[in-house]
Structure formats: structure tokens, C-alpha cells
Amino acid sequence: MQAQARAGQGGFPRAALFDLDGTLLDSALDMLATANRLRGDRGIAPMALAELRPHVSKGARAMLAAAFPQIAQAGREAMVAEFLAVYQQELGRHSRLFDGVETMLSALERHGAVWGIVTNKPEYLARQILPQLGWESRCAVLIGGDTLAEKKPHPLPLQVAAERIGIAIDGCVYVGDDERDIVAARAAGMPSIAALWGYRLDGEQPQSWQPDAMCELPQDLAEPAAWPTPPVPRTL
């Protein structure tokens, strides 16, 4: 299924900004290895990928809730630092790009667009991924969940990302697989695409998030017509 652009058939944006986990990177197996190490340390049997995968885009606290439903919220909160420390050891050991991501990024670059990452993952962890993927010089901007005073669904990370690359908000498009990605983009005044290949809970309906477009596969975004038509971009 091709991308469906509610805002019309456009062309490549001047800048594409992406969520990381569930949008560019299929990191669920890294997260599963992390959760199962924590479970093993507590004498609990491993959980299956299908049990954790829908929660990956929701962050460490959501994954801990899925992995340890028998532990009260306060107890799980005390485990966040441990989860992140173990995840740092597992980072990149099992994850891979979603099929079609490299095709999409290369198409953007060939057409003169820049791209960057706006994620709620802590910046120090996101930055460790870039050299593993050969993205140190390709990624124009990286904003993590702790880079600024706010994180998604607040619009500030997207606003600052656009400012750092010198492209107006309406010259960028944000692509993400979670509702908070679309909420953040709408609040920032930035066109958005819901990545349908990512991680979602049963019952979540991306159309209800009101993205400007929805896309089934990353390689669909290698075609200019798949991108929503933004207003005429202005240089900051």
C-alpha cells in the first residue's frame, strides 16, 4: 500500500525529521534482551518479543510495565536507571534498520533534502547509535528526550531541531510511529507522517491522530509524491 497523503501530493521536503525507535530503527530485540536480563536477575522467565514489541515506542517506563506488571509503579520507577544501563550494553547488538529506510534516506539526500532525528530516547544513547549506522555525518540534527527541558509530545524538540538546521518549521516534515509524534508535529505547525510499519498497541488507530499522511513502508517515502504538500518553505 502506498503512502496516503491527506494534504495532497507533494514533493520531498527541505528537511525530514524522524523518530528513531519504531520509525528508522527496529530496536525491539535490543529492548527484549534488556527486559529479559532484568527479569532473569529477578528469577522471572523470559518474555516473548510479541509481548514487548508494541510498547517499545512508549519508552522505558512502558516497557517496564509490560515486563513487570506484578511490580507497583513506584517499584518500576526505581528500575528505570537499571533498565537504561543494561540497554546501553545491549545497544545495537540485535537491532537493525527497517527494510527500506536506507532507500528512503538516500532518496532524500539525492534530492538535496537534509534529515535528522528527534527522539525521546536519552541523547547519549541515541548518539551511540549513529556511528554504528554510519550516520555521524549524514544526520543533520539529533534531539534526544533529555536534550531540552521538554520532550514529545511537546513541540519544543521539533522547533529546536528546525532552528538548528536553519529551516523553517513549514519546510520540514516529521515522521513517527507514535501518537505523541503526530501531536508534537501538529503543535509545532509541522506537517507529519504516521509510520504504519512501527510499534503500536492493539486498538490504536493512527488515522485518529490526524497526521497529514500515513505510510505503510519506508521505501514508499523514496517517492516525492508520498510526502504531504507543505506551505511554501521559508528560510529562517
TIMARVO-114385 format. One record per residue: y, z, x of N, C-alpha, C, O in turn. Coordinates in steps of 0.02 Angstrom, whole numbers, padded with zeros to 5 digits, always signed. Example, Ala and Ser with C-alpha at 12.3 -4.5 7.8 and 13.67 -1.06 7.14 Angstrom:
# residues 2
-00284+00390+00660-00225+00390+00615-00165+00390+00660-00166+00423+00712/-00112+00354+00642-00053+00357+00684+00002+00394+00645+00057+00402+00670/
END
This chain:
# residues 236
-00060+00000+00042+00000+00000+00000+00062+00000+00044+00067+00040+00090/+00109-00044+00029+00170-00048+00068+00218+00007+00049+00212+00038-00004/+00265+00020+00093+00317+00069+00078+00355+00048+00016+00369-00011+00006/+00373+00097-00026+00411+00084-00086+00480+00113-00078+00488+00174-00076/+00530+00071-00073+00598+00093-00060+00637+00095-00125+00653+00042-00153/+00653+00154-00149+00691+00160-00210+00762+00136-00201+00794+00112-00249/+00788+00142-00139+00858+00124-00128+00868+00050-00113+00923+00029-00097/+00816+00010-00119+00823-00061-00107+00789-00080-00042+00770-00037-00002/+00782-00145-00031+00750-00169+00029+00803-00178+00083+00848-00219+00076/+00798-00140+00136+00850-00140+00187+00826-00169+00252+00789-00217+00253/+00849-00139+00306+00829-00158+00373+00821-00096+00414+00830-00041+00390/+00804-00105+00478+00798-00048+00521+00864-00009+00524+00917-00039+00529/+00860+00057+00522+00921+00097+00528+00946+00096+00600+00910+00075+00645/+01007+00118+00610+01032+00126+00678+00993+00181+00714+00982+00178+00775/+00973+00232+00676+00934+00287+00705+00882+00311+00654+00897+00318+00595/+00822+00323+00678+00769+00352+00637+00753+00421+00665+00740+00428+00725/+00754+00471+00623+00737+00539+00642+00672+00558+00606+00663+00542+00547/+00629+00591+00642+00562+00606+00616+00546+00680+00620+00566+00714+00668/+00510+00704+00570+00473+00766+00577+00418+00754+00629+00403+00696+00644/+00388+00806+00655+00337+00798+00707+00267+00806+00679+00231+00756+00670/+00247+00867+00664+00179+00880+00639+00170+00851+00569+00207+00868+00523/+00121+00808+00561+00108+00778+00496+00146+00714+00485+00135+00680+00434/+00190+00696+00531+00229+00634+00524+00217+00588+00583+00196+00531+00575/+00230+00612+00643+00214+00574+00703+00147+00596+00732+00107+00554+00754/+00135+00661+00733+00078+00689+00768+00028+00721+00720+00046+00762+00678/-00034+00701+00726-00089+00733+00688-00113+00791+00730-00160+00785+00770/-00081+00848+00721-00094+00907+00761-00140+00957+00729-00148+01013+00753/-00172+00938+00673-00212+00986+00635-00269+01016+00676-00285+01074+00668/-00299+00976+00720-00355+01002+00759-00332+01054+00811-00368+01101+00825/-00272+01045+00839-00244+01097+00882-00234+01162+00843-00250+01216+00867/-00207+01155+00783-00195+01213+00741-00260+01246+00720-00265+01308+00718/-00311+01205+00706-00376+01233+00687-00406+01272+00745-00433+01327+00736/-00402+01245+00806-00429+01280+00864-00393+01347+00874-00424+01397+00892/-00328+01347+00861-00288+01409+00867-00311+01460+00815-00325+01518+00832/-00314+01438+00753-00333+01484+00699-00403+01512+00710-00416+01571+00697/-00448+01470+00733-00517+01493+00742-00525+01539+00803-00569+01582+00804/-00482+01531+00853-00483+01580+00908-00461+01648+00883-00490+01699+00901/-00409+01649+00842-00386+01713+00814-00439+01743+00768-00450+01804+00768/-00471+01701+00728-00524+01726+00684-00583+01753+00725-00610+01806+00710/-00602+01716+00778-00657+01738+00820-00644+01805+00853-00688+01847+00858/-00581+01814+00875-00562+01878+00905-00569+01936+00857-00574+01994+00878/-00569+01922+00793-00573+01974+00742-00642+01974+00707-00651+02007+00656/-00689+01938+00736-00757+01937+00709-00765+01899+00645-00810+01914+00606/-00722+01850+00634-00724+01810+00573-00749+01740+00590-00730+01712+00641/-00792+01713+00549-00821+01647+00561-00767+01593+00560-00716+01601+00528/-00779+01538+00595-00729+01484+00596-00717+01455+00527-00761+01455+00484/-00656+01431+00516-00640+01397+00454-00645+01322+00466-00643+01299+00523/-00651+01284+00412-00657+01212+00417-00588+01180+00418-00539+01208+00394/-00586+01120+00447-00523+01084+00452-00493+01073+00383-00432+01079+00374/-00534+01056+00334-00509+01042+00267-00473+01103+00236-00430+01095+00193/-00491+01163+00258-00459+01223+00232-00389+01233+00261-00346+01262+00228/-00378+01211+00322-00314+01223+00356-00267+01163+00353-00206+01172+00349/-00294+01104+00354-00254+01043+00361-00195+01039+00311-00140+01022+00332/-00205+01054+00247-00148+01047+00201-00089+01093+00216-00034+01082+00192/-00100+01145+00256-00049+01195+00269-00010+01183+00334+00038+01218+00347/-00031+01134+00374-00004+01126+00441+00072+01115+00440+00107+01143+00482/+00096+01074+00394+00168+01059+00393+00210+01118+00366+00271+01116+00370/+00177+01169+00340+00213+01226+00313+00230+01278+00366+00269+01324+00352/+00201+01272+00426+00219+01318+00480+00167+01372+00493+00117+01378+00457/+00179+01411+00546+00131+01461+00569+00114+01512+00515+00056+01532+00508/+00164+01534+00478+00152+01586+00428+00106+01561+00372+00063+01597+00348/+00116+01499+00352+00073+01470+00300+00002+01461+00327-00046+01472+00290/-00004+01440+00390-00071+01432+00418-00106+01499+00426-00167+01504+00414/-00069+01551+00444-00099+01617+00449-00121+01642+00380-00172+01676+00374/-00082+01626+00329-00101+01647+00261-00166+01612+00240-00208+01642+00206/-00174+01549+00261-00236+01513+00244-00295+01539+00285-00351+01543+00260/-00282+01558+00347-00335+01581+00392-00355+01653+00379-00412+01673+00391/-00307+01694+00355-00320+01765+00347-00294+01789+00278-00250+01832+00275/-00322+01761+00224-00298+01782+00158-00312+01855+00142-00280+01884+00098/-00358+01885+00179-00377+01955+00166-00328+02004+00199-00331+02064+00186/-00284+01978+00242-00235+02021+00276-00169+02018+00240-00147+01964+00220/-00137+02075+00230-00073+02078+00195-00019+02040+00234-00026+02029+00294/+00033+02020+00199+00085+01979+00229+00115+02013+00290+00127+01979+00341/+00127+02078+00287+00156+02113+00345+00110+02109+00405+00134+02102+00462/+00046+02114+00394-00002+02108+00449-00003+02039+00478-00009+02030+00539/+00002+01989+00435+00004+01920+00460+00069+01906+00498+00069+01869+00547/+00123+01936+00476+00187+01926+00510+00182+01951+00582+00210+01922+00628/+00145+02006+00592+00136+02033+00660+00093+01988+00703+00091+01997+00764/+00059+01939+00672+00015+01894+00710+00050+01829+00730+00020+01788+00766/+00111+01818+00708+00145+01754+00721+00152+01741+00795+00138+01686+00819/+00175+01791+00833+00184+01782+00905+00118+01766+00939+00115+01724+00984/+00064+01799+00918-00002+01785+00947-00024+01715+00930-00051+01679+00973/-00012+01694+00868-00030+01626+00848+00005+01575+00892-00026+01528+00916/+00070+01584+00903+00108+01536+00943+00086+01536+01016+00085+01484+01048/+00068+01595+01042+00046+01599+01111-00021+01562+01120-00030+01526+01170/-00067+01571+01074-00131+01537+01077-00121+01462+01066-00152+01421+01100/-00078+01445+01018-00065+01374+01006-00037+01339+01068-00053+01281+01080/+00005+01374+01105+00032+01344+01166-00025+01325+01215-00019+01275+01251/-00078+01363+01215-00135+01348+01258-00175+01289+01231-00206+01252+01270/-00175+01280+01166-00213+01225+01135-00171+01162+01126-00198+01109+01108/-00107+01167+01139-00059+01113+01125-00081+01048+01157-00087+01043+01218/-00092+00997+01117-00108+00931+01142-00181+00921+01162-00199+00866+01182/-00222+00973+01158-00291+00965+01180-00333+00925+01130-00381+00892+01149/-00314+00928+01067-00355+00896+01015-00314+00848+00972-00342+00807+00936/-00248+00852+00976-00205+00812+00931-00199+00740+00955-00218+00723+01012/-00174+00698+00912-00163+00627+00928-00109+00601+00882-00092+00631+00831/-00080+00545+00901-00033+00512+00857-00070+00484+00796-00128+00463+00802/-00038+00485+00740-00065+00450+00682-00069+00375+00698-00025+00348+00732/-00120+00343+00674-00127+00271+00683-00065+00236+00658-00042+00248+00602/-00038+00191+00699+00021+00153+00679+00087+00181+00702+00138+00147+00697/+00088+00243+00727+00151+00273+00749+00181+00235+00807+00240+00220+00808/+00140+00218+00857+00166+00182+00915+00192+00113+00894+00243+00090+00920/+00157+00079+00849+00180+00015+00823+00249+00022+00791+00293-00019+00802/+00257+00074+00751+00320+00088+00717+00377+00102+00767+00431+00073+00762/+00364+00146+00815+00416+00164+00863+00435+00105+00906+00494+00094+00920/+00387+00065+00927+00401+00007+00968+00443-00044+00929+00487-00076+00958/+00429-00052+00865+00468-00098+00824+00541-00074+00818+00587-00115+00823/+00551-00010+00809+00619+00017+00807+00655+00002+00872+00713-00020+00872/+00622+00015+00928+00654+00006+00993+00670-00068+01005+00723-00084+01032/+00625-00113+00986+00637-00185+00996+00698-00208+00957+00733-00255+00979/+00712-00177+00902+00768-00197+00860+00831-00156+00874+00879-00158+00836/+00830-00119+00929+00890-00084+00951+00904-00018+00917+00957+00012+00927/+00857+00007+00878+00866+00072+00846+00845+00127+00894+00800+00118+00935/+00877+00184+00889+00855+00243+00927+00817+00288+00880+00823+00283+00819/+00776+00332+00908+00738+00378+00866+00735+00447+00899+00740+00454+00960/+00727+00497+00857+00722+00565+00881+00680+00608+00835+00654+00584+00784/+00675+00671+00852+00631+00717+00816+00671+00777+00793+00709+00807+00831/+00662+00795+00730+00690+00857+00701+00632+00893+00669+00606+00872+00617/+00611+00948+00699+00551+00984+00678+00567+01058+00669+00616+01083+00698/+00527+01092+00630+00532+01165+00626+00489+01200+00678+00490+01261+00683/+00450+01162+00716+00413+01191+00772+00462+01218+00823+00513+01186+00835/+00449+01276+00854+00494+01300+00906+00507+01246+00959+00462+01210+00978/+00569+01242+00981+00588+01187+01026+00547+01187+01090+00528+01134+01115/+00532+01246+01118+00495+01248+01181+00426+01218+01174+00400+01189+01221/+00395+01225+01115+00330+01195+01104+00336+01119+01093+00296+01081+01119/+00385+01099+01054+00395+01028+01042+00410+00991+01107+00386+00935+01118/+00449+01021+01151+00467+00988+01214+00406+00979+01259+00404+00932+01298/+00358+01024+01255+00298+01017+01296+00256+00957+01274+00215+00932+01314/+00264+00935+01213+00226+00878+01188+00252+00812+01215+00214+00765+01226/+00318+00807+01225+00348+00743+01244+00316+00712+01306+00298+00653+01303/+00309+00748+01362+00278+00715+01420+00205+00696+01409+00181+00649+01439/+00170+00733+01366+00100+00715+01351+00096+00646+01318+00046+00611+01325/+00149+00627+01283+00151+00564+01246+00192+00511+01281+00196+00454+01258/+00222+00528+01338+00265+00481+01373+00331+00468+01337+00359+00414+01341/+00355+00519+01301+00414+00511+01260+00477+00542+01290+00529+00543+01257/+00474+00567+01351+00532+00603+01379+00595+00560+01378+00649+00586+01362/+00589+00496+01395+00649+00453+01398+00657+00412+01334+00709+00381+01324/+00608+00412+01291+00612+00372+01230+00643+00411+01172+00679+00382+01131/+00629+00475+01168+00654+00516+01113+00728+00533+01127+00743+00567+01176/+00773+00510+01084+00845+00516+01097+00871+00586+01084+00921+00606+01113/+00837+00624+01041+00860+00692+01024+00800+00731+00999+00755+00704+00966/+00799+00796+01015+00747+00840+00990+00779+00904+00967+00811+00940+01006/+00771+00919+00903+00795+00982+00874+00734+01020+00849+00695+00994+00808/+00725+01081+00873+00670+01123+00851+00692+01173+00799+00751+01178+00782/+00643+01211+00774+00658+01259+00722+00700+01318+00745+00730+01353+00704/+00702+01329+00811+00743+01383+00838+00801+01358+00880+00833+01398+00915/+00815+01294+00878+00871+01266+00917+00938+01290+00891+00984+01303+00930/+00943+01295+00825+01006+01311+00792+00998+01374+00750+00944+01403+00747/+01051+01394+00718+01049+01453+00675+01011+01441+00611+00989+01489+00579/+01001+01378+00592+00965+01361+00531+00910+01311+00547+00914+01276+00598/+00861+01307+00504+00808+01257+00510+00797+01225+00441+00823+01250+00391/+00759+01171+00439+00746+01139+00374+00714+01189+00326+00672+01229+00346/+00735+01188+00263+00769+01135+00226+00845+01135+00231+00878+01097+00195/+00874+01176+00273+00947+01174+00283+00964+01107+00316+00926+01082+00357/+01021+01077+00298+01039+01012+00327+01064+01014+00398+01068+00962+00430/+01080+01074+00425+01111+01078+00491+01072+01042+00546+01103+01007+00586/+01005+01050+00551+00970+01015+00605+00979+00939+00603+00985+00908+00656/+00980+00910+00544+00990+00838+00539+01061+00819+00556+01074+00768+00588/+01108+00859+00535+01178+00846+00550+01191+00849+00626+01226+00806+00653/+01162+00899+00658+01172+00906+00731+01136+00850+00768+01162+00825+00818/+01077+00831+00745+01040+00776+00778+01082+00712+00776+01088+00678+00827/+01111+00696+00718+01153+00636+00713+01213+00641+00759+01232+00593+00791/+01243+00701+00761+01302+00710+00805+01283+00700+00879+01321+00670+00916/+01225+00725+00899+01205+00721+00969+01190+00649+00991+01199+00632+01050/+01168+00607+00945+01155+00538+00964+01215+00492+00948+01213+00432+00962/+01267+00522+00920+01328+00484+00909+01324+00433+00854+01358+00382+00856/+01283+00446+00803+01276+00400+00747+01289+00439+00683+01263+00495+00674/+01328+00410+00639+01346+00444+00577+01284+00458+00535+01234+00422+00540/+01289+00509+00494+01234+00528+00450+01207+00469+00411+01146+00460+00405/+01252+00428+00384+01230+00374+00340+01204+00314+00380+01184+00264+00350/+01204+00318+00446+01172+00268+00487+01102+00288+00510+01070+00252+00548/+01080+00346+00487+01014+00373+00506+00969+00375+00444+00993+00375+00387/+00904+00376+00456+00855+00388+00404+00807+00442+00430+00786+00440+00487/+00790+00490+00386+00743+00542+00406+00675+00531+00373+00672+00517+00313/+00622+00538+00412+00554+00528+00387+00515+00593+00396+00511+00620+00451/+00485+00617+00341+00447+00679+00345+00395+00683+00291+00398+00647+00241/+00346+00727+00301+00289+00732+00255+00292+00793+00210+00245+00805+00172/+00346+00832+00214+00350+00894+00175+00413+00893+00132+00462+00861+00149/+00410+00929+00076+00467+00930+00031+00531+00953+00065+00585+00927+00052/+00525+01002+00110+00586+01027+00142+00619+00974+00186+00679+00977+00198/+00580+00925+00210+00609+00870+00247+00656+00829+00203+00711+00812+00223/+00633+00814+00143+00672+00774+00097+00732+00813+00071+00787+00786+00063/+00722+00878+00057+00777+00921+00035+00831+00924+00088+00891+00920+00073/+00811+00932+00151+00860+00936+00205+00899+00871+00212+00960+00872+00221/+00864+00814+00207+00897+00750+00213+00947+00740+00156+01004+00718+00167/+00926+00756+00096+00971+00747+00038+01033+00792+00046+01089+00771+00031/+01023+00853+00068+01080+00899+00077+01127+00874+00132+01187+00887+00129/+01099+00839+00182+01140+00813+00236+01174+00747+00218+01219+00724+00253/+01153+00715+00162+01178+00650+00144+01145+00594+00183+01174+00540+00191/+01084+00606+00207+01047+00557+00247+00991+00526+00206+00953+00563+00174/+00983+00460+00206+00926+00429+00172+00861+00456+00199+00856+00475+00258/+00809+00458+00157+00746+00489+00177+00686+00447+00155+00690+00408+00108/+00631+00456+00192+00567+00425+00176+00514+00480+00175+00509+00519+00223/+00475+00483+00122+00419+00530+00119+00358+00497+00150+00336+00443+00129/+00331+00529+00202+00273+00503+00238+00210+00526+00202+00190+00584+00207/+00179+00481+00165+00122+00499+00123+00058+00509+00163+00008+00533+00135/+00058+00491+00227-00002+00500+00268-00008+00571+00295-00058+00587+00326/+00041+00613+00283+00043+00679+00314+00003+00732+00278-00045+00717+00243/+00024+00795+00286-00013+00852+00260+00020+00875+00194+00080+00888+00193/-00019+00880+00142+00007+00904+00078-00045+00948+00043-00105+00938+00050/-00020+00997+00006-00063+01039-00035-00083+01000-00097-00048+00955-00119/-00141+01018-00125-00162+00988-00188-00107+01000-00241-00081+01055-00247/-00092+00948-00277-00043+00955-00330+00028+00938-00310+00071+00929-00354/+00042+00933-00246+00109+00914-00225+00121+00840-00242+00078+00798-00229/+00178+00826-00271+00196+00758-00292+00258+00735-00255+00314+00752-00275/+00250+00697-00201+00308+00677-00161+00362+00641-00200+00421+00646-00183/+00343+00605-00253+00395+00571-00292+00444+00620-00322+00503+00605-00330/+00420+00680-00339+00464+00731-00368+00515+00758-00318+00564+00789-00338/+00503+00746-00253+00551+00768-00203+00613+00724-00203+00665+00742-00174/+00609+00666-00234+00663+00618-00239+00683+00588-00171+00742+00587-00153/+00634+00564-00133+00651+00529-00071+00680+00460-00089+00672+00436-00145/+00713+00429-00041+00739+00361-00052+00684+00309-00046+00691+00253-00070/+00628+00327-00013+00571+00282-00008+00509+00325+00005+00514+00382+00028/+00451+00297-00011+00387+00329+00005+00346+00278+00043+00347+00218+00027/+00309+00301+00093+00272+00255+00136+00201+00280+00146+00190+00339+00162/+00152+00236+00137+00082+00254+00143+00059+00262+00216+00021+00308+00232/+00082+00217+00260+00057+00214+00329+00114+00204+00378+00163+00170+00362/+00108+00234+00438+00162+00224+00487+00176+00151+00504+00234+00133+00512/+00124+00110+00509+00135+00041+00528+00176+00002+00476+00205-00050+00492/+00178+00027+00414+00220-00006+00364+00294-00004+00385+00333-00049+00368/+00313+00048+00422+00382+00055+00444+00398+00014+00506+00454+00019+00532/+00351-00027+00528+00366-00076+00580+00399-00138+00550+00420-00183+00586/+00404-00140+00483+00437-00195+00448+00505-00173+00424+00511-00120+00392/+00558-00211+00438+00625-00190+00419+00634-00180+00344+00673-00138+00322/+00598-00220+00303+00607-00215+00231+00581-00150+00202+00597-00133+00145/+00542-00113+00240+00514-00050+00215+00564+00008+00216+00553+00059+00184/+00619-00001+00251+00669+00052+00258+00719+00049+00201+00738-00005+00180/+00740+00107+00176+00790+00107+00122+00857+00082+00148+00874+00091+00207/+00894+00050+00104+00960+00024+00123+01011+00081+00123+01026+00108+00070/+01037+00099+00182+01089+00150+00184+01157+00117+00173+01162+00056+00175/+01210+00156+00163+01277+00127+00163+01291+00096+00232+01255+00108+00280/+01343+00056+00235+01362+00028+00299+01376+00084+00348+01420+00125+00336/+01339+00088+00405+01346+00145+00450+01413+00145+00486+01444+00093+00498/+01435+00205+00502+01497+00214+00539+01480+00249+00605+01437+00294+00605/+01512+00230+00658+01503+00265+00722+01546+00327+00722+01604+00326+00703/+01516+00383+00744+01554+00446+00746+01612+00441+00795+01649+00489+00803/
END
